[in-house]
Amino acid sequence: MRAIWKGVVSFGLVTIPIKLFSATEQHDVQLRQVHAADGGRIRYRRVCEAEDVEVPYSEIAKGYELPDGQVVVLDDEDFEKLPIASGRNIDVQKFVPSEQVDGLYLSKGYFLQADGPGAKPYVLLREALERAGTVALVKVALRQREALALLRPYGDVLLLQTMLWPDEIRDPAELAPDQDISVRPQEMQMAESYIQTLTGDLDMDEFSDDYAVALREVVDAKIQGHEVTQPEAPSESGGAVLDLMAALEASVAEAKRARGEAVGETRPAAKKTPAKASPQKSAPRKAAPKKAAASASSGSAGTRKSTAKKTATKSTAKKTAAKSTTARTTTKGTSQRKTA
């Protein structure tokens, strides 16, 4: 890796010389704009609108356009006069608990490497931050722009993450749903069930950029002169949700199937209504008196499981009745237990 910046970290009276390296890189398939007819490269030129001539980079300056269209040109001397106190210094402003940092503020990341004699204080700062569970809020000037940033441990190195300023975060108040919208307890329970089903430890290796992989395959197929197959578009499930509970139940079931778990009854138990005993449905099950009596007296596993679900009083009463009555009474008692 190539260092993009050099400076020092000011940690109280301790100064840590460091080098800065970009912590991320893009792996997108690089595509260029070309002329479709002959594949010629499309290039952009810097043209002055006033003179209609191409301008070399050395003659390009920065300017601020006024509402009436006039432009105020700023040169290097103007930028040198700006009060950037940090300069080549990464100055610690304060230390804050890491859980208080909202990820919305975080921007680009950079790795810090100790330079020269800065190895020992570098390790000291890294381990002190890790033990305290805090991050350092710092100011740093990168590319002629002062930024707020976080300094925190990342494995065996220190990571600098630039941040957005508070006034750069838009107010989302007008995007929030109406306050009078409420959800039912059953819906909340089902949503929590879905979250619990997909909850697990974070492992970034589980995820991949499927779009980049597919694009690479398309490019390779073009190179080899093969026919490019259009991938099947995923089914759209947009639109209004008419039954929120049904959608939540389907989400839980789909999540369980994806994890290889058995999909059972997902609706909360509180919503179930007791099944009504129907003599017409249980009566057709005609069992011979001998078989019914044998079933009641043999203490089969099926009968024991059925009676274990009832209260101790009812279970004892039905077991006594099953042993003391005739075969016909036993058959009826068995049918009632199955119906219940």
Solvent accessible surface area in square Angstrom, and as a share of the most:
residue,aa,sasa,rsa
1,M,186,0.83
2,R,213,0.78
3,A,36,0.28
4,I,82,0.42
5,W,24,0.08
6,K,107,0.45
7,G,13,0.12
8,V,43,0.24
9,V,1,0.00
10,S,21,0.14
11,F,46,0.19
12,G,70,0.67
13,L,188,0.94
14,V,55,0.31
15,T,77,0.45
16,I,1,0.00
17,P,36,0.22
18,I,2,0.01
19,K,58,0.25
20,L,0,0.00
21,F,21,0.09
22,S,37,0.24
23,A,26,0.20
24,T,84,0.49
25,E,132,0.59
26,Q,145,0.64
27,H,144,0.64
28,D,81,0.42
29,V,29,0.17
30,Q,143,0.64
31,L,122,0.61
32,R,156,0.57
33,Q,114,0.51
34,V,78,0.45
35,H,93,0.41
36,A,107,0.83
37,A,88,0.68
38,D,109,0.56
39,G,45,0.44
40,G,33,0.31
41,R,109,0.40
42,I,76,0.38
43,R,157,0.57
44,Y,181,0.69
45,R,164,0.60
46,R,138,0.50
47,V,77,0.45
48,C,41,0.24
49,E,173,0.77
50,A,98,0.76
51,E,121,0.54
52,D,115,0.60
53,V,73,0.42
54,E,103,0.46
55,V,33,0.19
56,P,72,0.46
57,Y,161,0.61
58,S,105,0.68
59,E,124,0.56
60,I,75,0.38
61,A,61,0.47
62,K,129,0.54
63,G,47,0.45
64,Y,140,0.53
65,E,116,0.52
66,L,62,0.31
67,P,144,0.90
68,D,101,0.52
69,G,41,0.40
70,Q,114,0.51
71,V,88,0.51
72,V,71,0.41
73,V,100,0.58
74,L,63,0.31
75,D,71,0.37
76,D,107,0.56
77,E,113,0.51
78,D,52,0.27
79,F,51,0.21
80,E,139,0.63
81,K,157,0.66
82,L,91,0.45
83,P,128,0.81
84,I,55,0.28
85,A,104,0.81
86,S,9,0.06
87,G,35,0.33
88,R,149,0.54
89,N,48,0.25
90,I,0,0.00
91,D,55,0.28
92,V,28,0.16
93,Q,88,0.39
94,K,112,0.47
95,F,88,0.37
96,V,25,0.14
97,P,46,0.29
98,S,54,0.35
99,E,144,0.65
100,Q,130,0.58
101,V,36,0.20
102,D,82,0.42
103,G,53,0.51
104,L,111,0.55
105,Y,64,0.24
106,L,55,0.27
107,S,64,0.41
108,K,81,0.34
109,G,8,0.07
110,Y,5,0.02
111,F,49,0.20
112,L,2,0.01
113,Q,92,0.41
114,A,29,0.23
115,D,37,0.19
116,G,62,0.60
117,P,121,0.76
118,G,0,0.00
119,A,56,0.43
120,K,170,0.72
121,P,24,0.15
122,Y,13,0.05
123,V,58,0.33
124,L,100,0.50
125,L,1,0.00
126,R,39,0.14
127,E,74,0.33
128,A,43,0.33
129,L,6,0.03
130,E,111,0.50
131,R,212,0.78
132,A,68,0.52
133,G,39,0.38
134,T,29,0.17
135,V,6,0.03
136,A,0,0.00
137,L,34,0.17
138,V,0,0.00
139,K,64,0.27
140,V,0,0.00
141,A,12,0.10
142,L,17,0.08
143,R,176,0.64
144,Q,120,0.53
145,R,134,0.49
146,E,41,0.18
147,A,17,0.13
148,L,26,0.13
149,A,0,0.00
150,L,4,0.02
151,L,0,0.00
152,R,72,0.26
153,P,28,0.17
154,Y,114,0.43
155,G,65,0.63
156,D,114,0.59
157,V,54,0.31
158,L,1,0.00
159,L,10,0.05
160,L,0,0.00
161,Q,25,0.11
162,T,16,0.09
163,M,23,0.10
164,L,63,0.32
165,W,66,0.23
166,P,88,0.56
167,D,129,0.67
168,E,82,0.37
169,I,44,0.22
170,R,223,0.81
171,D,112,0.58
172,P,87,0.55
173,A,71,0.55
174,E,156,0.70
175,L,142,0.71
176,A,60,0.46
177,P,103,0.65
178,D,102,0.53
179,Q,172,0.76
180,D,125,0.65
181,I,115,0.58
182,S,100,0.65
183,V,81,0.47
184,R,112,0.41
185,P,107,0.67
186,Q,44,0.20
187,E,21,0.09
188,M,91,0.41
189,Q,94,0.42
190,M,2,0.01
191,A,30,0.23
192,E,97,0.44
193,S,40,0.26
194,Y,73,0.28
195,I,113,0.57
196,Q,143,0.64
197,T,17,0.10
198,L,87,0.43
199,T,88,0.51
200,G,60,0.58
201,D,142,0.74
202,L,142,0.71
203,D,63,0.33
204,M,130,0.58
205,D,134,0.69
206,E,124,0.55
207,F,130,0.54
208,S,86,0.55
209,D,80,0.41
210,D,104,0.54
211,Y,164,0.62
212,A,17,0.13
213,V,84,0.48
214,A,46,0.36
215,L,36,0.18
216,R,106,0.39
217,E,110,0.49
218,V,53,0.31
219,V,36,0.21
220,D,52,0.27
221,A,21,0.16
222,K,140,0.59
223,I,127,0.64
224,Q,118,0.53
225,G,64,0.62
226,H,114,0.51
227,E,158,0.71
228,V,53,0.31
229,T,112,0.65
230,Q,155,0.69
231,P,94,0.59
232,E,169,0.76
233,A,82,0.64
234,P,119,0.75
235,S,110,0.71
236,E,170,0.76
237,S,113,0.73
238,G,71,0.69
239,G,71,0.68
240,A,91,0.70
241,V,97,0.56
242,L,171,0.85
243,D,74,0.38
244,L,76,0.38
245,M,5,0.02
246,A,44,0.34
247,A,40,0.31
248,L,30,0.15
249,E,31,0.14
250,A,61,0.47
251,S,40,0.26
252,V,0,0.00
253,A,13,0.10
254,E,98,0.44
255,A,7,0.05
256,K,46,0.19
257,R,135,0.49
258,A,86,0.67
259,R,119,0.43
260,G,71,0.68
261,E,83,0.37
262,A,95,0.74
263,V,62,0.36
264,G,50,0.48
265,E,124,0.55
266,T,30,0.17
267,R,80,0.29
268,P,10,0.06
269,A,83,0.64
270,A,92,0.71
271,K,71,0.30
272,K,119,0.50
273,T,117,0.68
274,P,124,0.78
275,A,102,0.79
276,K,187,0.79
277,A,71,0.55
278,S,28,0.18
279,P,92,0.58
280,Q,137,0.61
281,K,171,0.73
282,S,28,0.18
283,A,67,0.52
284,P,90,0.56
285,R,175,0.64
286,K,185,0.79
287,A,49,0.38
288,A,49,0.38
289,P,79,0.49
290,K,173,0.73
291,K,151,0.64
292,A,7,0.06
293,A,35,0.27
294,A,57,0.44
295,S,44,0.29
296,A,18,0.14
297,S,89,0.58
298,S,79,0.51
299,G,30,0.28
300,S,47,0.30
301,A,53,0.41
302,G,51,0.50
303,T,35,0.20
304,R,137,0.50
305,K,141,0.60
306,S,39,0.25
307,T,6,0.03
308,A,82,0.64
309,K,179,0.76
310,K,50,0.21
311,T,85,0.50
312,A,84,0.65
313,T,110,0.64
314,K,120,0.51
315,S,14,0.09
316,T,86,0.50
317,A,61,0.48
318,K,63,0.27
319,K,100,0.42
320,T,83,0.48
321,A,47,0.37
322,A,17,0.14
323,K,163,0.69
324,S,87,0.56
325,T,52,0.30
326,T,93,0.54
327,A,38,0.29
328,R,207,0.76
329,T,61,0.35
330,T,6,0.03
331,T,34,0.20
332,K,129,0.54
333,G,21,0.20
334,T,23,0.13
335,S,34,0.22
336,Q,101,0.45
337,R,19,0.07
338,K,133,0.56
339,T,45,0.26
340,A,94,0.73
